[in-house]
């Protein structure tokens, strides 16, 4: 199977290069544009009703973390943030020594 690109214009696909295919050769045309879809492959809601239905579904989902798990996650995140700030300052000092 040979892939050839082209452009759809005025109801016709114009190929970017000449091809030597026999008449009545079966072809398949697929748009190169990516469709904006949800993670499950369904299209995003477009109408106000579809959007409201989506929010209702989303709000019905159980939380990913319990309150206790979230508190632990947040404490770990803040601890890591402080450690990274210290490491960044140490690395900046090392780098600055090279330019003195």
Secondary structure, DSSP 4 states (H G I P E B T S, - for coil): -----EEEETTEEEESS---PPTT-------SSPP-B-TTSPBPP-SHHHHHHHHHHHHHSPPSS-HHHHHHHHHHHHHHHHHHHHHHHHHHHHHHHTT-
